[in-house]
């Protein structure tokens, strides 16, 4: 049974909308540093 990703593991492929609602795919950034920043939606607990 896997315990999830470990430090140093490559991230699985995924896509998310950017601030302008344009879809960004992780694999399109291969070879470049990537920083993901997650924050709760305004006025929500967390």
N, C-alpha and C positions, 0 to 999 in steps of 0.2 A: 504494500500500500504506500503510495506517495504522500509526502507531507507538504507538497507544493514546491514552488521554485526555491532554489537555494541561492545564496550570494554568488555571483559570477555566472549563473545560468543565463543563457540568452532568453530574451522575452519571447513569448509566443506571438505569432502574427495577430494583429488586431487593427481596427480602424476606429477613429473617433472624429466627431465634428470639432473644428477649431472655433475660435471666437467669432468667426464670420460665417459659421455653419457650413464651411467647406470640409468635405471628408478628407482626412489625412490618414494615410496608411503607414504603419511602422516600417514595413519592408521597403518603402520608398526612401527611407532615411538611412538605410544600411550603410555603414562606414562612417557615419557622422555621430557625434555625441547627441544624445536625446535626454531631455529632462521632462518628466511628467509631473504636473502639479495638479492635485485634486483638492477641491474645496467644496463645502456644502453649498447648496443653492441658498440664495438670500432668504432670510427669515425662516430658516428651518433649523431644528435642533441638530447639534453636532458640531 
